[in-house]
Amino acid sequence: QTSLEGVADRVQAVQAVVRELLARTQQSKVDAVAIGATGYFMRGKALREQVPPMMFKTHGARTVLMCSDMLSAYAGALGLEAGAVIAAGTGAVALGSDLRGTWSRVDGWGYLVGDFGGGSWIGRTALQAALRCADGRPGGSELLLAALRDHFGEPTEMVADLALREDRAGAMAGFVPFVERAAPDDEIARGILSDAGAHLAETALAALVPGSARVIAMTGNLFRVNAVRSSFAKAVGERAELRKAAGSGVDGALALAAAAIEGTLPLNAPCELFTSPFR
């Protein structure tokens, strides 16, 4: 799995991983490679152009499968089973399928306009509450303002820091532990974490395909936050069966690579297959 920042570096990293795995297994080539990349279908052109030819020429791959990391997360969490997977970390996105050809992706629109309930959403909402306190406006939190100062410095420093950073979403998500620590003594912080769980539940439930299995698997570091996880479970209620993810995105990538070789990929799976011209 990879992000799309610094594509050249990522391509080299993929090649290095493949070489290491071949060395460990004392193999000279691979049959198939599956890569799940964050934002693949929106910004994956460079990966499409560079990775398959490199895998064909350098490692003898017959097939290269490329997809969003959400599909590899789905395959790892649920295997090839109908339902939905909600991934909550810095962002928030869900993918659902009946495995009969219908796929439903919900949210994952990024921290500026979406990712409701994700780490960046929690961080941004908490920082807004801190600034409300600094301004003397209703809905502010003294504890979150104190946490802001501990983590960023004065509010003006925080705003300047975020404006100059490329990883704004990650920086805001980094404030989640402060919100979690404040929650036992702060109603605003508790409410933010509770609202996050409710937003994630909305996203997961919306991803379920009507008439198909109502099973939801959870993955992502944000579900380690007890208040978020409990709010999520309460909001889902009896509308779906909740499961912990059976495996990771890496497990999912392996399953997708095997399915690509065997010709057993689910119908209309949101991925792209590239076949070597050398075989």
N, C-alpha and C positions, 0 to 999 in steps of 0.2 A: 504494500500500500504506500501511496505517496501523495504529496500535495503537488501543485503545479507551479509553485514559486521556484524560480531558478531552474528552468527546464533542463538546461545542459547539465547542471549538477545532478539533477534527478536521474537523467538518462545514464550518466556515468555510475551513479549509485546502484541503479538496477543492474547494470552490467557487472559491477563488482560483486553484488549479492549472488548473481547466477554463477559467476566464476568460483566463488567460495563454496557454494553448494555442490557444484560439480567436483571440486577438489575433495570435499568431504566424502562424497559418495563414490569417488574414483570413476566417474563417468566422463565421457568426452563430449557429450551433446545432450540436449534436452528435446523432448517430443513436443511439449506445449508449455507456454508461459501465460499466466493470467495476472493482470495488473489492475488494481482498483485505485483510482486517483480522485482526490477531492476536486469537485467541480469539473470533472472530465468532459461532460457534454457541453459545457459553456466555454471552456478555455483549453480544450485538449488537443488542438490542432497540431501543435509542435510535437507532442508525444506521439500522435498518430503517424506523423511523418518520419520520426526518428527511431522509435523503439522497434517496430516490427522488422524493418530492414536490418537493424543491428542484430536482432535475435536470429534472423534467418542466416545471415552471412557469418556471424561470429560463433554462434552456438548451435547451429544446425536445427533450430526449432522448425517443426512442421506447421504449428499453429500458434498464433498469438491472440489472446483474448484481452480486450481492453474495455474498462467500464468505470463507472463511478464507484468510489469506495463504499457507497451505500449498498450496491448489489453484492459486493464481497462480504459486507457486514451481514446482509440478509442470509446469504448462503452459509455463513459461519454460525449465525445465531439459530436459524430454523432449519438449515439444510434445505433440501428440495421439498418443502412442505408449505402448504397454503397458510396464509396469515399475514401478519405485519410485524415489522421490526422498527423500533424507535431508537435512534442513536442520539444521545444527548451528551455533548461535551462542551466545547467552545460554542458550537452551533447546535441546531436541533433540526432533524429531518427524519421522516418516516417513509418506509417503502412497504407496500402491501401487494399481494398477488393471490389469485386463485389457482395459479400454475396451469391454467387452461388458456392463457393468452392475454389476460387482463392484468395490467400493472398500474399501481397508483402511487405516485410520489407526492408527499405533502410537506410543505414548508422547505427549509433548506435554502431560503432566499437570501441569506447573508445578514450580517448584523445591522445593516442600515435600514432594511425594510422588513426583515423577518427573523427567523431563528427564535421564535417565541418560546420562552422557558429555558433556553440554552444558557450556557455560562456567560456569554457576552450580554445577553438580555438581563440576567440577574445582576451582573456587575454594573451595567449602565443604569438600571433602575435604582440600584442602591446608591450609586454616585449622585443621581438626581435627588434622592432623598437627603443625602448629605449636603448638597448645595442648597436645598430648600431650607435646611437648618441654618446654614451660613447666612442666607438672605433674610431669615426670619419669616419665611412663608410657611403656611400650613403644610402638614405632611412631612415635615423634616425629622431627622433623627440625629440626636446628639452623639450617640454611640457610633453611628456610621460616619459622621463628620470627623470624630476622633480617629477612626480607622483610616479614613482618607488621608488625614494629616500624617499618620504613622507610615502609611504605604507610599504616598505620593509627595508629601509636603503640603504646602498651602494650596487651596483650590486653584489659584491662578497658575501655580506650577503644574498641577495635574492637567489642566486644560491645555497648557502649552506643550506638555509632554505628549499627550494623546494626539495633538494636532500634527506633531512631527514624526510620529511612529508609523511604520508600515503595518505593524501587527496590532492595530487598535482593538480588534476583536479579542485577541489573546490577552492584551493588557487589561481589558475590562473583565474578561473571564478570570483573570488572576486575582480579582477582588472577591471572588466567591468565598474563599476560606474566611475572610473577615466578616462577611455577612453571616456565615454559619456560626462563627464564634459569638457574634452579637445577638443572635436570635433568642437565646434563653432569657435575655434581659431586655429585649427590644421588640415592641409590637410591630414596628415598621419592618424590621428585618424578617421577623417570622412571617409576616404577610407576603413579603416578596418571595420567599422560598415556597410558601403554600401556593401562591399564584403561579409560580414556575411549574410546579407539579401539575396543576390544573391545565395550563397551556400545553404541556407535553401530552397529557391525556387526550386533549382535543385533537392534537396532531396525529397521535397513534390511532385513535378511533376512526378518524376521517380516512386513514389509509386502508382500512379494511375494505375488501371488495364485497359489495352486497351479495348475499346468498352464498358466500364462501365461509371457510372456517374463521371463527372469531377467536383467534389466538394471537397474542401480542408478546413478542420477546423484547427485552430491554437490554441495551448495550450502551457503553459510554461511562466515563468517570463521574458524570454528574449524578448518576444513580447511587453513588456511594454516599451522597449527602442524605442523611436519614429523613430530614424534613421534606425534601423534594420527593424522595421515593415513596414515603407514606402518603403524601398529598396526591401523587400520581395514582397510586393504588386505590385510594378512596374515590378519586374522580372517575376512574374506570369502573369501579364497583363490579357489578355482576354482568356488565355488558360484554365482557371478553375474559378469556382465560389468560392470566399473566404467567410468563415463564422467564427464567433467567436465560441469557444467551448460552446455547450449548457450546459454542466455540467462538473464536476470534475472527477478525477479517482475514487474517492469514489462512486460517482453516478454510474460510469461504473461498479464497482465491485458489487454494489447492483443489477444492471440490469443483470449482468452475473449470479449471484447467483439465481435470479428469473428464468432466462432462463434455468439454469441447472435443477431446480426442474420441470419446465414445459416441458422440452424436446424440447425447441425451440432455442437452441444454433445454430448459423449460421454454415453451412456445413464447415467442415475442420478448424474450429476456432482454432488458435494456443494456445491450453490450454490442461491441463490434468485434468481428472475427476477421483475422488476416491470415491467409494461407501462403506458405512459402512458394515462390515461383521456381525454386530449385529442385523440387521433387515432383 
